[in-house]
Amino acid sequence: MDAQHTRVLIIGSGPAGYTAAIYAARAGLEPIMLAGLTFGGQLMITTEVENFPGYPEGITGPALMEDLQKQAERFGTRIVFADATRVDLSRRPFVAETEEEVFTADALLIATGASARWLGIDSEQRLINRGVSACATCDGAFYRDKPIAVAGGGDTAMEEALFLTRFASRVTVIHRRDQLRASKIMQERASKHEKIEFAWNSVVDDVLGDEFVTGVRLENVNTGETRELAVDGLFVAIGHQPNTNLFSGQLELTDTGYIEVQAGTTRTSVEGVYACGDVADAVYRQAITAAGTGCMAAIDAERWLAEQGIE
């Protein structure tokens, strides 16, 4: 297979990848993007986005991704709708392969994102964006004065629960143990909040509702007994998994599997390789912050290429 060469290759096509493509294309670098078969990232399963600047009436996630794609293509980005199956970062130019094509690149921008960890039950998947969510910051405002539940017991779950108290009438934290895994200060904040209550030693056995969530069925892990809890929303807060399998053993990763970047930049442990968006962000995980780091990655790559004499 003959390799196709580009100065900038982008792997991933969420807000970070598309923004990187816009900036790289406008700089005349003619980037190629391996968008993947399930292109667009987590926003492709987000029905309503109300916190992305520039859309005062809100926009659906797929429509936002379509706008970003058109903008990237307008400036000359070539988009390949295929998954990268292998990369070689041990030599330059870098090599990336799909099932059918081989690409080489002087600079590589990684924007493969992260995936929310789900509970793994059929009803949960059926009701995603119909009352089931993995992002309180994204969707909390839709549940004003409504009872909701949060599944999880770590810091992320407590942060989500505390944030959701701004909107919900009641927040029930569902945890499979009789004590939280969260840090002491987060446990204290949650336990003292008048709107938060706990369902201990419990797991979500089923999410109830036909078109929208109407409740959850809980199973007690000690007794096996089940009960129903009436809620209008379920927020799953059991963590995210960064999509870094492709780069394992080739890039330095954090203890939780995110790509390690130098503070204040998108530079990775391999010169000429840059990471942006949720694949390198365990803290914010928002579309707008992903887009911001996509801009940073393109500028970092452009400046590095200039230093190498590759214009």
C-alpha positions in Angstrom: 0.0 0.0 0.0 1.4 3.4 -1.0 1.5 5.8 1.9 -0.1 9.3 1.5 1.9 12.0 3.1 0.7 15.1 4.9 2.3 17.7 7.1 -0.4 17.4 9.7 -2.5 14.3 10.4 -5.4 14.6 12.9 -6.8 11.5 14.5 -10.3 12.1 15.9 -13.2 14.3 15.0 -14.9 15.8 18.0 -14.7 19.5 18.8 -11.0 19.3 19.5 -10.2 17.5 16.2 -12.4 19.8 14.1 -11.0 23.0 15.7 -7.5 21.8 15.2 -8.3 21.1 11.5 -9.8 24.6 11.1 -6.6 26.2 12.4 -4.2 23.9 10.6 -6.1 24.3 7.3 -6.2 28.1 7.6 -2.4 28.1 8.2 -2.1 26.4 4.8 -1.0 23.0 6.2 -3.6 21.0 4.3 -4.3 18.6 7.1 -5.8 15.1 6.7 -8.3 14.0 9.4 -9.0 10.4 10.3 -12.4 11.0 11.6 -13.3 7.5 12.4 -16.4 5.5 11.5 -18.3 6.9 14.6 -17.2 10.4 13.9 -18.1 13.5 15.9 -17.3 12.3 19.4 -19.6 12.2 22.4 -21.7 15.2 21.0 -23.1 12.8 18.4 -25.3 11.3 21.2 -26.1 14.7 22.8 -29.5 16.0 21.8 -29.3 19.6 23.1 -26.2 21.7 23.6 -27.0 25.0 25.3 -23.6 26.1 26.6 -21.5 26.3 23.4 -20.9 30.0 22.7 -22.5 31.4 19.6 -25.7 29.4 19.7 -28.1 31.5 21.9 -31.0 29.2 21.1 -29.0 26.0 21.6 -28.1 23.4 19.0 -28.1 19.6 18.8 -24.8 17.9 19.2 -24.9 16.4 15.6 -25.8 19.8 14.1 -22.9 21.4 15.9 -20.5 18.7 14.7 -21.8 19.2 11.1 -21.1 22.9 11.3 -17.6 22.3 12.5 -17.0 19.7 9.8 -18.2 22.1 7.1 -15.9 24.8 8.4 -12.9 22.5 8.5 -13.6 21.3 4.9 -14.1 24.9 3.8 -10.5 25.7 4.5 -9.1 22.6 2.8 -9.2 19.7 5.4 -9.4 16.3 3.8 -11.6 14.1 6.0 -11.3 10.3 5.9 -14.2 8.5 7.5 -12.2 5.5 8.7 -10.7 4.4 12.1 -7.0 4.5 12.7 -6.1 0.9 13.4 -2.3 1.3 14.0 0.2 4.1 14.6 4.0 4.1 14.7 5.4 7.0 16.6 8.9 5.6 16.8 10.1 7.4 13.7 9.4 10.4 11.6 7.5 10.9 9.5 4.9 9.2 11.8 2.8 6.4 10.3 -0.9 5.8 10.8 -2.9 3.1 9.1 -6.6 2.4 8.5 -8.0 -0.9 7.2 -7.5 0.4 3.6 -4.9 3.2 3.6 -1.6 4.2 5.0 -0.7 7.8 5.9 2.6 9.4 7.0 2.8 12.8 8.7 5.4 15.3 9.9 3.2 16.2 12.9 0.4 14.2 14.5 -2.5 15.7 16.4 -4.4 13.3 18.7 -8.1 14.1 19.4 -9.5 10.6 20.0 -11.5 11.8 23.1 -12.8 9.7 26.0 -15.8 7.5 26.5 -18.2 7.6 29.5 -18.3 4.4 31.4 -21.9 3.2 31.5 -23.7 0.7 33.8 -24.1 -1.8 31.0 -27.9 -2.4 31.0 -30.1 -2.3 27.9 -32.6 0.3 29.3 -29.8 2.7 30.1 -28.6 2.7 26.5 -32.2 3.0 25.2 -32.8 6.1 27.3 -29.6 8.0 26.8 -30.5 11.7 26.2 -34.0 10.8 27.3 -33.3 11.1 30.9 -30.0 9.2 31.1 -26.8 11.3 31.0 -23.2 11.2 31.9 -22.6 14.9 32.1 -24.3 17.1 34.8 -22.7 20.3 33.5 -24.2 19.6 30.1 -27.7 18.5 31.1 -28.4 19.5 34.7 -30.4 22.6 33.7 -33.0 20.4 32.0 -34.0 19.0 35.4 -35.1 22.1 37.3 -37.3 21.2 40.2 -37.3 17.5 39.3 -36.0 14.5 41.3 -32.9 12.9 39.9 -30.4 10.2 40.8 -26.7 9.9 40.5 -25.0 6.5 40.2 -21.5 6.4 41.6 -19.5 6.9 44.8 -16.3 8.7 43.9 -15.3 12.4 43.7 -16.8 12.7 40.3 -20.2 11.4 41.5 -20.2 13.8 44.4 -19.2 16.8 42.2 -22.1 15.9 39.9 -24.5 15.5 42.7 -23.6 18.8 44.3 -23.8 20.6 41.0 -27.2 19.1 40.3 -28.6 20.4 43.6 -28.7 23.8 41.9 -31.6 22.5 39.7 -33.1 19.3 41.1 -35.7 19.1 43.8 -33.9 16.0 45.2 -30.7 14.1 44.3 -30.4 10.5 45.3 -26.9 9.1 45.2 -26.9 5.4 44.4 -23.8 3.5 45.6 -23.1 -0.2 45.7 -21.3 0.0 49.1 -22.2 1.4 52.5 -19.6 4.2 52.3 -18.4 6.5 49.6 -15.0 6.2 47.8 -14.9 10.0 47.4 -12.4 12.2 49.3 -13.3 13.1 52.9 -14.2 16.7 52.0 -16.4 15.7 49.1 -18.2 13.2 51.4 -18.8 15.8 54.0 -20.2 18.3 51.5 -22.6 15.8 50.0 -23.7 14.3 53.3 -24.5 17.7 54.7 -26.5 19.0 51.8 -30.2 19.1 52.4 -31.1 18.0 48.9 -28.9 14.9 48.7 -29.9 11.5 50.1 -28.2 8.1 49.6 -29.3 4.7 48.5 -26.6 2.5 50.1 -25.6 -1.0 49.1 -27.6 -0.6 45.9 -27.1 -0.9 42.1 -29.4 0.2 39.3 -31.1 -3.0 38.1 -33.2 -1.2 35.4 -34.0 2.2 34.1 -37.8 2.7 33.9 -39.7 4.6 31.3 -40.8 4.2 27.7 -40.0 7.5 26.0 -38.4 9.2 28.9 -37.0 8.2 32.3 -39.7 7.8 35.0 -37.6 6.0 37.6 -35.0 3.4 38.4 -35.3 0.0 39.9 -32.7 -0.6 42.6 -31.3 -3.9 43.8 -29.8 -4.3 47.3 -26.5 -6.1 46.8 -26.7 -7.7 50.2 -30.3 -8.9 50.3 -31.2 -9.1 46.6 -34.4 -7.1 47.3 -35.5 -4.6 44.7 -37.4 -1.3 45.0 -38.4 1.4 42.6 -37.3 5.0 42.9 -39.2 7.7 41.0 -36.8 10.1 39.3 -36.9 12.1 36.0 -33.2 11.7 35.3 -30.3 9.4 36.0 -26.7 10.7 35.8 -24.1 8.0 35.5 -20.9 9.1 37.2 -18.6 6.1 37.3 -15.8 7.7 35.3 -14.6 8.1 31.8 -12.2 6.0 29.8 -9.8 7.9 27.5 -9.4 6.4 24.1 -5.7 5.8 24.2 -5.3 2.1 23.3 -3.8 3.1 20.0 -1.0 4.9 21.7 -0.3 2.6 24.7 3.4 2.0 25.0 4.3 4.8 22.6 3.3 7.9 24.6 3.5 8.7 28.3 0.1 8.3 30.0 -1.2 9.5 33.3 -2.1 7.0 36.1 -5.7 7.1 34.9 -4.8 6.5 31.2 -5.0 10.1 29.8 -2.2 11.3 27.5 0.4 13.3 29.5 0.9 16.8 28.1 3.4 19.4 29.1 1.7 22.1 31.3 0.2 24.9 29.3 0.8 23.2 26.0 -0.5 20.2 24.0 3.0 18.7 23.6 3.3 15.0 24.4 6.3 12.9 25.3 7.1 12.4 21.6 8.3 15.5 19.8 5.9 16.4 17.0 2.9 14.7 18.5 0.2 16.8 20.2 -2.9 15.8 22.2 -6.0 17.8 22.6 -9.5 17.4 23.9 -10.8 14.8 26.3 -8.1 12.3 25.5 -5.8 14.6 27.6 -8.3 16.2 29.9 -9.5 14.4 33.0 -10.9 17.6 34.6 -13.2 19.7 32.4 -14.4 17.4 29.6 -16.5 20.1 27.9 -16.9 20.8 24.2 -15.6 24.3 24.5 -12.5 23.4 26.4 -11.9 20.6 23.9 -12.2 23.1 21.1 -9.8 25.4 22.9 -7.1 22.8 23.2 -7.7 21.8 19.5 -6.7 25.4 18.6 -3.6 25.1 20.9 -2.6 21.8 19.3 -2.8 23.3 15.7 -0.7 26.3 16.7 1.8 24.2 18.6 2.2 21.9 15.6 2.4 24.9 13.1 5.2 26.5 15.2 7.1 23.2 15.6 6.9 22.5 11.8 8.3 26.0 11.1 11.2 25.3 13.5 11.9 22.1 11.6 11.9 24.0 8.3 8.7 22.3 7.1 6.4 25.1 5.9 
